[in-house]
Amino acid sequence: MSRDSGTGGSAPPEVEEVGTEALVAAARSLIVPGRRTLLGIVGAPGSGKSTLGQVLASALGDRAALVGLDGFHLSNAELDRLGRRPRKGAVDTFDAAGYVSLLRRLRAGDEDVVYASLFDRSLEESIACAVPVPREVPLVITEGNYLLVEEGPWGQVRGLLDACWFLEPGEETRLRRLVSRHMAYGRSAEEAHDRSHGSDQTNAELIGRTGHRADRVLRVVAADGPDHPTEERTA
């Protein structure tokens, strides 16, 4: 599928249950020597985007680089100024235009190194120029919540991706992971539940409505069961 296309319909592709080895093979098949390819991984909070991205990047070694949308979170100070800090993670709490600019630079592949930002969840802030992507890396994997949103600058993202996978682990699994993640970063069980079923759920519903623009909708399965083999560590 060309990067300017999409499924075009209102219903997402059927959910495929697939293991990580098959997805590593699928990602490897996207690599074309001498050409920069962009693979997007999308899903609601807790869907396993960052974990899958890390698995793919690790398996592919120096042939792939992982860049997260989370690096484009607006700073806490700016969110405070805008009055959006309580909704951090919502679609309007990111620098969408900056992310699009980064994807354009990565696609062009005409710079020796492009530096992307990294989101540090322990600090709840982004760190600039923390992820180097050398020109010779043929595959860039980018993961995030809003890669398939059509409004505003987000609408340019899909056309910059050669392929896009939407993760759908099932709501029970996704929410369990999300609550666990919030608790791992210091929230109480009650706070984690309220966040996961409150603002995070609002975001998840928006993200879910974009799945029809993906090439594939995936439920990642482990060899010993339907759940993802590791818990997601970032959004």
Backbone as CSV, one residue per row, in Angstrom:
resi,resn,N_x,N_y,N_z,CA_x,CA_y,CA_z,C_x,C_y,C_z
1,MET,0.841,-1.190,0.000,0.000,0.000,0.000,0.876,1.240,0.000
2,SER,0.583,2.190,-0.867,1.378,3.409,-0.900,1.091,4.252,0.321
3,ARG,2.019,5.136,0.639,1.848,5.934,1.833,0.765,6.986,1.672
4,ASP,0.258,7.218,0.452,-0.805,8.188,0.248,-2.172,7.541,0.259
5,SER,-2.214,6.253,0.496,-3.498,5.570,0.495,-3.909,5.225,1.897
6,GLY,-5.087,4.684,2.011,-5.608,4.218,3.286,-6.668,3.203,2.951
7,THR,-7.289,2.629,3.948,-8.320,1.666,3.647,-9.528,2.320,3.040
8,GLY,-9.763,3.599,3.378,-10.791,4.378,2.716,-12.185,4.129,3.219
9,GLY,-12.439,3.052,3.941,-13.770,2.777,4.428,-13.962,3.270,5.831
10,SER,-15.168,3.042,6.375,-15.464,3.477,7.735,-15.209,2.375,8.743
11,ALA,-15.060,1.139,8.287,-14.814,0.017,9.183,-13.355,-0.396,9.090
12,PRO,-12.727,-0.701,10.245,-11.329,-1.119,10.214,-11.179,-2.515,9.634
13,PRO,-9.982,-2.874,9.202,-9.744,-4.257,8.781,-10.042,-5.214,9.931
14,GLU,-10.282,-6.467,9.610,-10.541,-7.449,10.652,-9.304,-7.630,11.527
15,VAL,-9.543,-7.937,12.807,-8.448,-8.133,13.748,-7.709,-9.432,13.416
16,GLU,-6.383,-9.325,13.286,-5.526,-10.488,13.058,-4.822,-10.836,14.360
17,GLU,-4.882,-12.079,14.776,-4.074,-12.533,15.904,-2.744,-13.019,15.350
18,VAL,-1.660,-12.405,15.822,-0.359,-12.678,15.226,0.725,-12.569,16.287
19,GLY,1.744,-13.377,16.161,2.848,-13.362,17.103,3.931,-12.369,16.719
20,THR,4.806,-12.094,17.671,5.842,-11.098,17.421,6.834,-11.553,16.345
21,GLU,7.103,-12.851,16.259,8.043,-13.318,15.235,7.516,-13.000,13.837
22,ALA,6.215,-13.190,13.639,5.622,-12.881,12.341,5.667,-11.385,12.069
23,LEU,5.507,-10.581,13.107,5.544,-9.137,12.915,6.959,-8.643,12.660
24,VAL,7.942,-9.279,13.284,9.334,-8.954,12.959,9.598,-9.255,11.483
25,ALA,9.104,-10.388,11.018,9.289,-10.748,9.610,8.588,-9.747,8.693
26,ALA,7.385,-9.308,9.106,6.644,-8.339,8.294,7.375,-7.004,8.241
27,ALA,7.930,-6.591,9.381,8.690,-5.344,9.406,9.948,-5.474,8.558
28,ARG,10.603,-6.609,8.657,11.832,-6.830,7.872,11.527,-6.761,6.370
29,SER,10.350,-7.234,5.985,9.995,-7.236,4.561,9.790,-5.826,4.009
30,LEU,9.615,-4.858,4.900,9.447,-3.472,4.459,10.776,-2.811,4.112
31,ILE,11.873,-3.417,4.534,13.182,-2.810,4.327,13.605,-2.950,2.866
32,VAL,13.893,-1.809,2.269,14.381,-1.767,0.889,15.736,-1.069,0.904
33,PRO,16.795,-1.749,0.515,18.135,-1.125,0.526,18.150,0.183,-0.255
34,GLY,18.755,1.196,0.351,18.875,2.484,-0.309,17.638,3.349,-0.242
35,ARG,16.621,2.918,0.506,15.379,3.674,0.593,14.931,3.771,2.036
36,ARG,14.481,4.920,2.468,13.945,5.096,3.823,12.458,4.747,3.835
37,THR,12.073,3.857,4.723,10.684,3.420,4.879,10.213,3.753,6.284
38,LEU,8.962,4.208,6.404,8.376,4.538,7.700,7.216,3.603,8.008
39,LEU,7.278,2.963,9.170,6.217,2.090,9.671,5.606,2.728,10.909
40,GLY,4.296,2.942,10.890,3.606,3.484,12.050,2.911,2.397,12.846
41,ILE,2.948,2.527,14.171,2.227,1.626,15.070,1.303,2.485,15.926
42,VAL,0.018,2.202,15.877,-1.000,3.028,16.521,-1.834,2.172,17.458
43,GLY,-2.410,2.814,18.456,-3.338,2.135,19.348,-3.634,3.003,20.540
44,ALA,-4.656,2.654,21.268,-5.048,3.399,22.459,-4.031,3.188,23.576
45,PRO,-4.045,4.030,24.602,-3.132,3.839,25.736,-3.242,2.425,26.307
46,GLY,-2.106,1.773,26.482,-2.091,0.418,27.014,-2.205,-0.665,25.966
47,SER,-2.215,-0.304,24.692,-2.403,-1.312,23.645,-1.134,-2.092,23.325
48,GLY,0.020,-1.599,23.736,1.263,-2.317,23.506,2.142,-1.729,22.415
49,LYS,1.901,-0.470,22.066,2.635,0.145,20.954,4.136,0.197,21.206
50,SER,4.511,0.745,22.354,5.940,0.925,22.607,6.640,-0.419,22.774
51,THR,5.969,-1.370,23.399,6.572,-2.691,23.567,6.822,-3.344,22.217
52,LEU,5.820,-3.313,21.334,6.016,-3.897,20.010,7.098,-3.148,19.253
53,GLY,7.081,-1.828,19.321,8.121,-1.056,18.644,9.505,-1.427,19.121
54,GLN,9.661,-1.614,20.422,10.958,-1.992,20.982,11.359,-3.391,20.548
55,VAL,10.397,-4.305,20.490,10.685,-5.672,20.038,11.186,-5.652,18.596
56,LEU,10.478,-4.902,17.744,10.872,-4.835,16.336,12.244,-4.201,16.167
57,ALA,12.454,-3.069,16.839,13.726,-2.364,16.701,14.886,-3.212,17.210
58,SER,14.672,-3.914,18.316,15.719,-4.767,18.861,16.045,-5.913,17.908
59,ALA,15.007,-6.513,17.333,15.219,-7.650,16.436,15.919,-7.237,15.147
60,LEU,15.643,-6.020,14.681,16.193,-5.570,13.399,17.532,-4.861,13.541
61,GLY,17.927,-4.555,14.768,19.246,-3.989,15.018,19.477,-2.670,14.308
62,ASP,20.616,-2.554,13.642,20.971,-1.273,13.029,20.217,-0.997,11.733
63,ARG,19.284,-1.874,11.377,18.460,-1.623,10.191,17.181,-0.872,10.537
64,ALA,16.949,-0.608,11.826,15.722,0.070,12.231,15.990,1.028,13.376
65,ALA,15.192,2.074,13.445,15.223,3.024,14.557,13.795,3.247,15.030
66,LEU,13.630,3.464,16.337,12.314,3.649,16.935,12.166,5.089,17.399
67,VAL,11.114,5.750,16.920,10.827,7.140,17.265,9.394,7.215,17.788
68,GLY,9.213,7.788,18.982,7.889,7.841,19.579,7.244,9.214,19.464
69,LEU,5.952,9.219,19.215,5.184,10.468,19.244,5.234,11.113,20.619
70,ASP,5.393,10.327,21.667,5.400,10.874,23.021,6.469,11.945,23.224
71,GLY,7.527,11.901,22.412,8.553,12.932,22.501,8.046,14.307,22.129
72,PHE,6.839,14.379,21.571,6.243,15.653,21.177,5.140,16.110,22.122
73,HIS,5.097,15.533,23.337,4.271,16.106,24.392,4.673,17.565,24.609
74,LEU,3.708,18.444,24.733,4.025,19.799,25.179,4.560,19.732,26.606
75,SER,5.442,20.655,26.944,6.021,20.653,28.289,4.946,20.914,29.339
76,ASN,5.210,20.501,30.551,4.255,20.752,31.628,4.006,22.238,31.825
77,ALA,5.065,23.046,31.664,4.891,24.491,31.820,3.944,25.046,30.760
78,GLU,4.087,24.562,29.526,3.193,25.037,28.464,1.771,24.519,28.677
79,LEU,1.641,23.289,29.134,0.308,22.760,29.421,-0.363,23.547,30.544
80,ASP,0.426,23.955,31.540,-0.119,24.800,32.598,-0.593,26.133,32.024
81,ARG,0.205,26.717,31.149,-0.155,28.005,30.560,-1.451,27.906,29.764
82,LEU,-1.609,26.779,29.064,-2.798,26.571,28.241,-3.994,26.037,29.023
83,GLY,-3.766,25.662,30.273,-4.829,25.080,31.071,-5.181,23.663,30.682
84,ARG,-4.217,22.937,30.119,-4.483,21.579,29.631,-3.764,20.494,30.435
85,ARG,-3.053,20.875,31.473,-2.242,19.901,32.215,-3.075,18.715,32.722
86,PRO,-4.303,18.915,33.232,-5.072,17.757,33.698,-5.427,16.775,32.578
87,ARG,-5.344,17.227,31.331,-5.693,16.368,30.192,-4.456,15.921,29.429
88,LYS,-3.301,15.965,30.061,-2.067,15.585,29.373,-2.213,14.197,28.741
89,GLY,-1.874,14.121,27.470,-2.068,12.892,26.708,-3.187,13.009,25.707
90,ALA,-4.037,14.048,25.836,-5.106,14.284,24.872,-4.512,14.771,23.561
91,VAL,-5.304,14.734,22.505,-4.809,15.031,21.170,-4.264,16.453,21.045
92,ASP,-4.768,17.390,21.849,-4.314,18.779,21.753,-3.223,19.111,22.762
93,THR,-2.574,18.087,23.304,-1.456,18.321,24.234,-0.120,17.891,23.627
94,PHE,-0.109,17.751,22.309,1.099,17.404,21.562,1.398,18.484,20.527
95,ASP,2.658,18.558,20.124,3.068,19.423,19.024,2.928,18.625,17.732
96,ALA,1.708,18.581,17.194,1.443,17.772,16.006,2.242,18.256,14.805
97,ALA,2.329,19.569,14.622,3.065,20.107,13.479,4.546,19.763,13.576
98,GLY,5.087,19.792,14.793,6.491,19.424,14.979,6.740,17.968,14.647
99,TYR,5.795,17.105,15.015,5.922,15.680,14.713,5.890,15.456,13.203
100,VAL,4.977,16.139,12.515,4.910,16.020,11.062,6.223,16.471,10.435
101,SER,6.780,17.554,10.940,8.061,18.046,10.421,9.157,17.001,10.591
102,LEU,9.184,16.348,11.750,10.174,15.294,11.971,9.994,14.163,10.967
103,LEU,8.758,13.725,10.753,8.522,12.633,9.800,8.983,13.022,8.403
104,ARG,8.762,14.260,8.016,9.210,14.711,6.696,10.732,14.652,6.588
105,ARG,11.424,15.056,7.635,12.888,14.989,7.634,13.358,13.537,7.573
106,LEU,12.688,12.681,8.332,13.073,11.275,8.325,12.823,10.648,6.962
107,ARG,11.716,10.993,6.335,11.411,10.429,5.022,12.402,10.920,3.977
108,ALA,12.776,12.182,4.047,13.702,12.732,3.056,15.046,12.009,3.104
109,GLY,15.518,11.687,4.302,16.764,10.942,4.441,17.979,11.632,3.862
110,ASP,17.971,12.975,3.861,19.087,13.694,3.264,19.985,14.384,4.292
111,GLU,19.830,14.033,5.562,20.696,14.543,6.623,21.503,13.382,7.192
112,ASP,22.716,13.665,7.602,23.552,12.602,8.160,22.888,11.941,9.359
113,VAL,22.324,12.759,10.240,21.624,12.259,11.425,20.435,13.183,11.695
114,VAL,19.291,12.597,11.966,18.129,13.351,12.453,17.942,12.959,13.912
115,TYR,17.855,13.955,14.782,17.667,13.694,16.204,16.198,13.881,16.583
116,ALA,15.609,12.855,17.194,14.232,12.925,17.677,14.238,13.077,19.195
117,SER,13.104,13.512,19.723,12.955,13.654,21.171,12.484,12.349,21.794
118,LEU,12.702,12.235,23.088,12.315,11.050,23.854,11.502,11.500,25.063
119,PHE,10.392,10.820,25.338,9.595,11.152,26.518,10.060,10.318,27.693
120,ASP,10.435,10.984,28.781,10.860,10.310,30.007,9.676,10.267,30.959
121,ARG,9.085,9.098,31.104,7.867,8.997,31.917,8.149,9.238,33.395
122,SER,9.360,8.963,33.849,9.670,9.216,35.256,9.720,10.714,35.548
123,LEU,10.070,11.516,34.540,10.091,12.969,34.678,8.794,13.610,34.198
124,GLU,8.030,12.863,33.394,6.827,13.390,32.736,7.176,14.568,31.836
125,GLU,8.338,14.505,31.197,8.785,15.547,30.278,9.545,14.900,29.110
126,SER,9.589,15.648,28.003,10.349,15.195,26.847,11.798,15.665,26.941
127,ILE,12.706,14.866,26.382,14.120,15.206,26.321,14.481,15.373,24.845
128,ALA,14.902,16.570,24.476,15.192,16.859,23.077,16.459,16.153,22.608
129,CYS,16.497,15.842,21.318,17.703,15.323,20.650,18.271,14.093,21.344
130,ALA,17.400,13.207,21.791,17.840,12.039,22.547,17.873,10.763,21.717
131,VAL,17.267,10.789,20.520,17.190,9.583,19.691,17.806,9.875,18.326
132,PRO,19.044,9.441,18.085,19.668,9.678,16.777,19.185,8.674,15.736
133,VAL,18.863,9.173,14.551,18.481,8.310,13.433,19.443,8.590,12.285
134,PRO,20.490,7.779,12.123,21.457,7.990,11.041,20.823,7.788,9.669
135,ARG,21.373,8.460,8.683,20.821,8.405,7.329,20.787,6.988,6.780
136,GLU,21.745,6.146,7.165,21.819,4.806,6.578,20.789,3.832,7.149
137,VAL,20.051,4.211,8.179,19.018,3.322,8.734,17.844,3.268,7.759
138,PRO,17.502,2.089,7.234,16.465,2.040,6.196,15.027,2.052,6.713
139,LEU,14.791,1.617,7.954,13.430,1.539,8.473,13.302,2.360,9.744
140,VAL,12.358,3.280,9.751,12.026,4.020,10.955,10.654,3.562,11.432
141,ILE,10.603,3.110,12.667,9.351,2.700,13.296,8.911,3.843,14.192
142,THR,7.697,4.324,13.998,7.193,5.400,14.834,5.882,4.964,15.454
143,GLU,5.746,5.187,16.759,4.537,4.708,17.437,3.897,5.839,18.227
144,GLY,2.566,5.789,18.328,1.858,6.812,19.073,0.352,6.665,18.957
145,ASN,-0.336,7.482,19.721,-1.792,7.391,19.778,-2.499,7.929,18.541
146,TYR,-1.981,9.020,17.973,-2.806,9.834,17.087,-2.319,9.858,15.640
147,LEU,-1.622,8.840,15.210,-1.057,8.828,13.870,-2.124,8.780,12.776
148,LEU,-3.333,8.363,13.116,-4.380,8.221,12.106,-5.498,9.251,12.250
149,VAL,-5.333,10.209,13.148,-6.316,11.288,13.274,-6.271,12.135,12.010
150,GLU,-7.421,12.574,11.528,-7.488,13.295,10.258,-7.518,14.805,10.405
151,GLU,-7.829,15.318,11.596,-7.986,16.748,11.764,-6.645,17.445,11.978
152,GLY,-6.554,18.682,11.483,-5.387,19.515,11.723,-4.123,18.911,11.137
153,PRO,-2.956,19.259,11.698,-1.689,18.724,11.184,-1.627,17.199,11.217
154,TRP,-2.379,16.571,12.129,-2.377,15.105,12.205,-2.732,14.477,10.868
155,GLY,-3.587,15.145,10.099,-4.036,14.576,8.838,-2.927,14.331,7.830
156,GLN,-1.751,14.935,8.052,-0.623,14.738,7.146,0.198,13.493,7.481
157,VAL,-0.007,12.947,8.682,0.854,11.849,9.131,0.670,10.599,8.282
158,ARG,-0.581,10.222,8.024,-0.825,8.953,7.317,-0.145,8.922,5.954
159,GLY,-0.122,10.053,5.267,0.502,10.099,3.964,2.008,9.991,3.991
160,LEU,2.611,10.122,5.180,4.061,10.007,5.317,4.492,8.600,5.729
161,LEU,3.527,7.734,5.999,3.828,6.372,6.436,3.652,5.399,5.281
162,ASP,4.616,4.506,5.123,4.498,3.471,4.102,3.539,2.371,4.545
163,ALA,3.474,2.138,5.835,2.572,1.133,6.387,2.179,1.566,7.786
164,CYS,0.987,1.159,8.214,0.521,1.535,9.547,-0.276,0.387,10.150
165,TRP,0.118,-0.011,11.348,-0.529,-1.111,12.061,-1.254,-0.564,13.287
166,PHE,-2.477,-1.001,13.475,-3.291,-0.581,14.612,-3.394,-1.746,15.593
167,LEU,-3.030,-1.523,16.860,-3.057,-2.590,17.860,-4.379,-2.589,18.615
168,GLU,-4.981,-3.759,18.697,-6.266,-3.930,19.374,-6.195,-5.161,20.268
169,PRO,-5.701,-5.010,21.513,-5.509,-6.175,22.376,-6.788,-6.655,23.048
170,GLY,-7.884,-5.900,22.920,-9.099,-6.176,23.684,-9.149,-5.258,24.896
171,GLU,-10.332,-4.776,25.224,-10.463,-3.753,26.258,-10.028,-4.231,27.638
172,GLU,-10.369,-5.449,28.000,-10.004,-5.932,29.328,-8.488,-5.962,29.495
173,THR,-7.812,-6.489,28.501,-6.350,-6.546,28.551,-5.744,-5.156,28.554
174,ARG,-6.241,-4.297,27.672,-5.693,-2.945,27.561,-5.845,-2.171,28.868
175,LEU,-7.024,-2.225,29.466,-7.259,-1.483,30.703,-6.445,-2.051,31.860
176,ARG,-6.291,-3.364,31.902,-5.472,-3.957,32.961,-4.035,-3.473,32.857
177,ARG,-3.491,-3.487,31.651,-2.132,-2.994,31.450,-2.009,-1.528,31.849
178,LEU,-3.015,-0.746,31.463,-2.947,0.696,31.685,-2.982,1.026,33.172
179,VAL,-3.868,0.372,33.906,-3.929,0.578,35.355,-2.601,0.186,35.997
180,SER,-2.053,-0.950,35.583,-0.770,-1.400,36.137,0.341,-0.408,35.844
181,ARG,0.331,0.146,34.658,1.368,1.105,34.297,1.275,2.377,35.137
182,HIS,0.071,2.883,35.312,-0.095,4.079,36.134,0.383,3.828,37.562
183,MET,0.082,2.666,38.090,0.525,2.341,39.445,2.041,2.213,39.502
184,ALA,2.651,1.659,38.455,4.105,1.506,38.429,4.813,2.854,38.468
185,TYR,4.123,3.903,37.988,4.720,5.234,37.998,4.193,6.105,39.133
186,GLY,3.685,5.444,40.193,3.446,6.155,41.444,2.018,6.504,41.780
187,ARG,1.054,6.189,40.900,-0.331,6.495,41.239,-0.904,5.391,42.124
188,SER,-1.823,5.774,42.987,-2.505,4.780,43.807,-3.435,3.961,42.924
189,ALA,-3.926,2.855,43.455,-4.836,2.012,42.683,-6.082,2.792,42.277
190,GLU,-6.584,3.620,43.177,-7.774,4.410,42.855,-7.474,5.455,41.782
191,GLU,-6.337,6.130,41.926,-5.949,7.134,40.931,-5.730,6.489,39.567
192,ALA,-5.085,5.328,39.567,-4.816,4.623,38.312,-6.114,4.210,37.633
193,HIS,-7.049,3.719,38.415,-8.347,3.322,37.853,-9.075,4.533,37.287
194,ASP,-9.103,5.632,38.037,-9.834,6.818,37.593,-9.221,7.399,36.332
195,ARG,-7.895,7.440,36.261,-7.233,7.975,35.066,-7.494,7.070,33.860
196,SER,-7.380,5.770,34.050,-7.546,4.827,32.944,-8.959,4.840,32.393
197,HIS,-9.946,5.002,33.289,-11.349,4.977,32.866,-11.913,6.372,32.628
198,GLY,-11.079,7.403,32.843,-11.520,8.781,32.671,-10.922,9.405,31.431
199,SER,-9.898,10.268,31.620,-9.313,10.975,30.480,-8.660,10.020,29.487
200,ASP,-8.025,8.963,29.979,-7.417,7.994,29.062,-8.475,7.316,28.190
201,GLN,-9.626,7.051,28.779,-10.683,6.389,28.025,-11.254,7.310,26.950
202,THR,-11.374,8.588,27.272,-11.813,9.557,26.266,-10.867,9.559,25.080
203,ASN,-9.559,9.556,25.374,-8.568,9.503,24.306,-8.672,8.197,23.527
204,ALA,-8.877,7.094,24.245,-8.958,5.782,23.599,-10.126,5.716,22.623
205,GLU,-11.235,6.344,22.976,-12.400,6.319,22.093,-12.131,7.084,20.803
206,LEU,-11.416,8.215,20.921,-11.032,8.952,19.716,-10.104,8.115,18.847
207,ILE,-9.108,7.505,19.472,-8.151,6.691,18.727,-8.851,5.520,18.042
208,GLY,-9.795,4.900,18.747,-10.509,3.756,18.187,-11.260,4.093,16.911
209,ARG,-11.716,5.333,16.814,-12.460,5.747,15.622,-11.564,5.960,14.405
210,THR,-10.250,5.875,14.595,-9.326,6.075,13.475,-8.799,4.772,12.896
211,GLY,-9.167,3.645,13.476,-8.588,2.364,13.080,-8.842,1.981,11.637
212,HIS,-9.910,2.519,11.030,-10.220,2.162,9.644,-9.168,2.655,8.658
213,ARG,-8.279,3.555,9.094,-7.247,4.087,8.206,-5.960,3.257,8.240
214,ALA,-5.930,2.240,9.085,-4.735,1.396,9.200,-4.711,0.333,8.103
215,ASP,-3.523,-0.162,7.809,-3.376,-1.284,6.882,-3.768,-2.603,7.533
216,ARG,-3.411,-2.734,8.824,-3.693,-3.973,9.544,-4.141,-3.633,10.962
217,VAL,-5.058,-4.423,11.500,-5.449,-4.322,12.905,-4.988,-5.609,13.576
218,LEU,-4.154,-5.473,14.613,-3.432,-6.618,15.150,-3.726,-6.848,16.627
219,ARG,-3.820,-8.107,16.991,-3.829,-8.528,18.390,-2.587,-9.392,18.572
220,VAL,-1.602,-8.866,19.260,-0.330,-9.567,19.403,-0.481,-10.690,20.416
221,VAL,-0.108,-11.889,20.024,-0.269,-13.042,20.891,1.085,-13.642,21.217
222,ALA,1.183,-14.157,22.439,2.381,-14.882,22.854,2.205,-16.353,22.531
223,ALA,3.298,-17.085,22.592,3.243,-18.514,22.274,2.349,-19.272,23.243
224,ASP,2.235,-18.748,24.496,1.487,-19.489,25.513,0.146,-18.859,25.836
225,GLY,-0.334,-17.931,25.008,-1.643,-17.362,25.293,-1.903,-16.100,24.512
226,PRO,-3.105,-15.507,24.690,-3.524,-14.391,23.864,-2.960,-13.055,24.281
227,ASP,-2.361,-12.960,25.450,-1.893,-11.663,25.918,-0.521,-11.359,25.362
228,HIS,-0.178,-10.070,25.376,1.142,-9.651,24.918,2.187,-10.179,25.887
229,PRO,3.349,-10.619,25.410,4.325,-11.255,26.288,4.922,-10.318,27.337
230,THR,4.894,-9.024,27.108,5.372,-8.072,28.111,4.426,-6.912,28.210
231,GLU,4.397,-6.261,29.351,3.503,-5.130,29.548,4.088,-3.885,28.898
232,GLU,3.219,-3.048,28.366,3.655,-1.819,27.724,4.208,-0.851,28.771
233,ARG,5.264,-0.146,28.405,5.911,0.756,29.337,5.604,2.218,29.073
234,THR,5.161,2.559,27.870,4.794,3.936,27.589,3.471,3.973,26.873
235,ALA,2.984,5.173,26.567,1.636,5.311,26.035,1.483,4.636,24.673
